[in-house]
Amino acid sequence: MNKLYLLLGLTGITLTLTSAAKNSEFFMSDFLDKQKTFPVKIAENNISTSHIEFNTSIDFNNNLIMFTRAGEGFNGTELYQARWQGDKFSEAELIKMAGTSYQASDISLSADGKQLLFSMYSDENGKGSFDLFVSQKINEQWSQPKKLSSQVNSATNEFYPQMTQSKNLYFARAVEGRATDIFVSTWTDGKYQNARPVSENINSEIMEADAYVSPDETYMIFARMKPVGGLGVTDLFISFNQNGNWTKPVNMGPEINSKGVDGSPFVSIDGEYLFFTSNRDSDNPEKFDGALDLYVTELDIEKYRINRKQ
């Protein structure tokens, strides 16, 4: 049995992860400073910095948090990681694949921890469309990236891959006249099938992207830009898989969404904590700048399931 303590860069706030085989529990320690309220920023000045940080994925087996960092105007997006060591995170460092770091974004670890997925330009010179790539873990090292098949990638842009336990792959694709929609490519007979839009309940004429789908595909959390009756620039919504159909999404409300940008969701193993990207502290929430950082908050999935039925 291993224990992982993730300090969130705020005095007195510690998350504890206990894992054994297929059983994991993620809970707040007894030392939680009750004066601190969620959401809280993760590791300020190390992970959450004056640069643009977004997109979280966590390797619980190796005590790693992975994310994307970009310069002003989203120039030079690169993949980073930091390891929990004792009582704090190590200094964030570039992730290397076959000894090389890449201009990439939207990092996502597969459910089994053996594949690293991300998006980057199809052309190594930073040209062409954004496509989805995968790197395999071989002898504890990441292999040279390989572009996924034409059943997944298209002539337009693909972003934010998310692989479930079944190896089904969810991602966002640019669609003419509709910004981006969420697609799925199912894994059947050892290969990916032609990608298709997930559901008319999810996709609309405005932007839907950044889909986190639970490993068992029972729920999806995603970002929607400037929704009718929304709270900010982008809000997080949740939808449930009901007999193979995605239900009408529920806005996750002011406990999570702010007047600014809220997106890039990722959920802890037991479903009790939501990691996400936000610029809630920005003086200009319409601007995607260095105020975009990584946050974590408590999550009650069942509350949204109940609210959906009311």
C-alpha positions in Angstrom: 0.0 0.0 0.0 1.4 3.4 -1.0 0.6 6.9 0.2 0.9 10.0 -1.9 0.6 13.4 -0.3 -0.1 16.2 -2.8 0.5 19.7 -1.3 -1.5 22.3 -3.1 0.8 25.3 -2.5 -1.3 26.6 0.3 -0.3 26.3 3.9 -2.1 23.6 5.7 -3.8 22.0 2.7 -2.8 18.5 1.9 -4.5 15.8 -0.2 -3.8 12.2 0.7 -3.9 9.3 -1.8 -3.9 5.7 -0.6 -3.8 3.1 -3.3 -3.8 -0.7 -3.2 -4.4 -2.9 -6.3 -7.7 -1.7 -7.7 -8.8 0.3 -4.6 -7.9 3.9 -4.2 -9.1 6.6 -1.7 -8.5 10.3 -2.1 -9.4 12.4 1.0 -8.6 15.6 2.9 -6.3 15.2 5.9 -7.3 16.2 9.4 -4.9 19.2 9.1 -7.0 21.0 6.5 -7.1 24.7 7.2 -10.9 25.3 7.5 -10.4 29.0 6.6 -9.3 27.9 3.1 -12.1 27.3 0.7 -12.2 25.4 -2.6 -11.3 25.7 -5.4 -7.6 26.2 -4.5 -4.7 26.8 -6.8 -2.2 24.0 -7.2 1.5 24.7 -6.2 1.6 28.4 -6.9 4.9 29.7 -8.3 6.0 26.2 -9.3 3.1 24.5 -11.2 0.7 27.5 -11.3 2.9 30.4 -12.4 2.8 33.7 -14.3 2.9 31.6 -17.5 -0.2 30.1 -18.9 -0.9 26.6 -17.4 -3.8 24.4 -18.4 -4.8 20.7 -18.7 -4.1 18.3 -15.9 -3.5 14.6 -15.9 -2.1 12.6 -12.9 0.0 9.5 -12.8 -1.0 8.2 -9.3 1.3 5.2 -9.5 4.4 7.4 -10.0 3.4 10.4 -7.9 3.4 12.7 -11.0 1.2 15.6 -12.0 1.3 16.4 -15.8 0.1 19.6 -17.4 0.6 22.0 -20.4 2.5 25.3 -20.1 2.4 28.1 -22.7 3.9 31.5 -23.3 1.9 34.7 -23.9 -0.7 34.2 -26.6 -0.5 30.4 -26.2 2.9 30.4 -28.0 5.2 27.6 -27.4 3.0 25.1 -25.6 5.0 22.4 -23.9 4.3 19.4 -21.7 5.5 19.4 -18.1 5.5 17.2 -15.1 6.3 17.5 -11.4 6.8 14.7 -8.9 5.6 14.7 -5.3 8.7 14.3 -3.1 8.2 14.1 0.7 6.1 17.2 1.4 6.2 19.2 -1.8 6.4 19.0 -5.6 9.7 18.9 -7.3 10.5 21.7 -9.7 8.3 21.3 -12.8 10.3 19.9 -15.8 9.7 19.2 -19.5 8.4 15.7 -20.4 10.7 14.0 -22.8 9.9 11.3 -25.3 12.8 9.3 -26.8 15.0 12.1 -25.2 13.2 15.0 -26.9 10.6 17.5 -25.7 7.9 18.5 -28.1 5.8 21.6 -28.8 2.6 19.9 -27.8 -0.5 20.4 -25.5 -3.5 18.6 -24.0 -1.6 15.8 -22.2 -3.6 12.8 -21.1 -2.5 9.5 -19.5 -4.4 6.4 -20.5 -6.4 4.6 -17.9 -3.7 1.9 -17.7 -0.9 4.4 -17.5 1.0 2.9 -20.4 0.1 5.5 -23.1 0.6 9.2 -23.2 -1.7 11.1 -25.5 -1.5 14.7 -26.6 -2.1 17.1 -29.5 0.5 18.8 -31.7 1.0 20.0 -35.3 1.0 17.2 -37.8 4.1 18.8 -39.4 7.3 18.8 -37.3 8.0 22.4 -38.4 4.9 23.7 -36.6 2.7 23.6 -39.7 -0.4 21.7 -40.8 -3.4 20.8 -38.6 -3.4 19.8 -35.0 -3.5 16.0 -34.7 -3.5 13.5 -31.9 -0.4 11.6 -31.0 0.5 8.8 -28.6 3.8 7.8 -26.9 4.2 4.3 -25.3 5.8 3.6 -22.0 8.7 1.2 -22.6 11.1 0.3 -19.8 9.8 3.3 -17.8 10.6 5.7 -20.7 8.3 7.4 -23.2 8.8 6.4 -26.8 8.9 8.6 -29.8 5.4 10.0 -30.5 3.3 8.3 -33.2 0.4 10.0 -34.9 -2.9 8.2 -34.5 -4.7 6.7 -37.5 -6.9 8.5 -40.0 -9.9 7.0 -38.2 -9.1 9.5 -35.4 -7.3 12.3 -37.1 -8.7 14.3 -40.0 -7.7 17.3 -42.2 -9.0 19.6 -39.6 -7.8 20.1 -35.9 -8.2 17.6 -33.2 -7.6 18.4 -29.5 -7.7 17.1 -25.9 -7.7 13.3 -26.2 -9.0 11.1 -23.4 -8.7 7.3 -23.4 -11.0 5.1 -21.2 -10.6 1.6 -19.8 -12.1 0.2 -23.0 -9.5 2.2 -25.0 -12.3 4.2 -26.6 -10.9 7.6 -27.4 -12.8 10.9 -26.8 -11.5 14.2 -28.2 -12.5 17.6 -29.6 -12.6 18.3 -33.3 -12.9 21.6 -35.2 -16.2 21.5 -37.2 -16.9 24.2 -39.8 -19.5 26.6 -38.6 -19.6 25.1 -35.1 -16.2 25.8 -33.5 -15.4 22.4 -31.9 -17.5 19.4 -31.0 -16.7 16.3 -29.0 -16.1 13.1 -30.9 -15.4 9.4 -30.0 -13.5 6.7 -31.8 -14.3 3.3 -30.4 -11.7 0.6 -30.1 -13.0 -2.6 -31.8 -11.1 -5.7 -32.9 -7.8 -4.1 -32.0 -8.2 -0.9 -34.0 -9.9 2.5 -33.9 -13.1 3.0 -35.8 -14.1 6.1 -37.7 -14.7 8.9 -35.2 -18.3 10.2 -34.8 -19.9 13.0 -32.8 -20.8 11.8 -29.3 -24.4 13.1 -29.0 -26.7 16.0 -30.0 -27.3 16.4 -26.3 -23.6 17.3 -25.9 -22.6 19.1 -29.1 -24.2 22.4 -30.3 -23.4 25.3 -32.5 -21.2 26.8 -29.8 -17.9 25.4 -28.6 -17.8 22.1 -26.7 -14.4 20.7 -25.8 -12.1 19.5 -23.1 -14.0 16.3 -22.4 -13.0 14.2 -19.3 -14.8 10.9 -19.6 -14.7 8.6 -16.5 -12.7 5.4 -17.1 -15.9 3.3 -17.0 -17.6 5.9 -19.3 -20.5 6.5 -16.9 -20.2 10.3 -17.0 -18.5 13.1 -18.9 -17.4 16.5 -17.8 -16.7 19.1 -20.5 -16.3 22.8 -21.3 -18.9 24.8 -23.2 -18.1 28.4 -24.3 -20.5 31.2 -23.4 -23.6 28.9 -22.9 -27.1 30.4 -22.6 -27.6 31.2 -18.9 -23.9 30.4 -18.2 -21.7 31.9 -15.5 -18.6 32.8 -17.4 -16.5 32.7 -20.6 -16.5 28.9 -20.5 -18.4 26.7 -18.0 -18.0 23.1 -17.0 -20.9 20.8 -17.6 -21.6 17.2 -16.7 -23.6 14.5 -18.6 -24.3 10.9 -17.6 -24.3 7.8 -19.8 -27.7 6.3 -19.6 -28.0 3.0 -21.5 -25.5 4.2 -24.0 -27.0 7.6 -24.4 -25.6 10.9 -23.0 -28.1 12.8 -21.0 -28.7 16.5 -21.3 -25.8 18.2 -19.6 -26.1 20.0 -16.2 -24.1 23.2 -15.5 -21.7 22.4 -12.6 -22.7 25.7 -11.0 -21.0 28.6 -9.1 -19.2 26.2 -6.7 -16.9 25.4 -9.7 -17.6 27.8 -12.5 -16.6 31.5 -12.3 -17.0 34.6 -14.4 -13.9 33.6 -16.4 -12.5 30.5 -18.1 -13.2 27.1 -16.5 -12.1 24.0 -18.4 -9.7 21.1 -18.8 -11.4 18.8 -16.2 -9.7 15.8 -14.6 -11.1 13.6 -11.8 -9.3 11.8 -9.0 -9.5 8.0 -9.0 -12.4 7.8 -6.5 -14.3 10.6 -8.1 -14.1 12.9 -5.1 -11.9 15.7 -6.4 -12.0 17.7 -9.6 -8.8 19.2 -11.1 -9.4 21.9 -13.7 -8.1 25.0 -15.3 -9.4 28.5 -14.4 -8.5 32.2 -14.6 -10.9 33.1 -11.8 -8.3 35.5 -10.3 -7.9 37.4 -13.5 -8.7 41.1 -13.8 -9.8 40.5 -17.3 -11.5 37.1 -17.5 -12.1 37.3 -21.2 -8.3 37.2 -21.8 -6.4 33.9 -21.8 -3.3 35.0 -20.1 -0.9 34.1 -17.2 -3.9 34.1 -14.8 -4.9 30.8 -16.3 -3.8 28.2 -13.7 -4.5 24.7 -12.3 -7.0 24.3 -9.5 -8.6 21.5 -7.5 -12.0 21.3 -5.7 -14.2 18.8 -4.0 -16.6 16.9 -6.2 -19.9 15.3 -5.5 -21.0 13.4 -8.7 -24.2 12.2 -7.2 -25.4 15.8 -6.5 -25.4 16.5 -10.2 -27.1 13.2 -11.0 -29.9 14.1 -8.6 -30.2 17.7 -9.9 -30.5 16.4 -13.4 -33.6 14.3 -12.4 -35.3 17.2 -10.7 
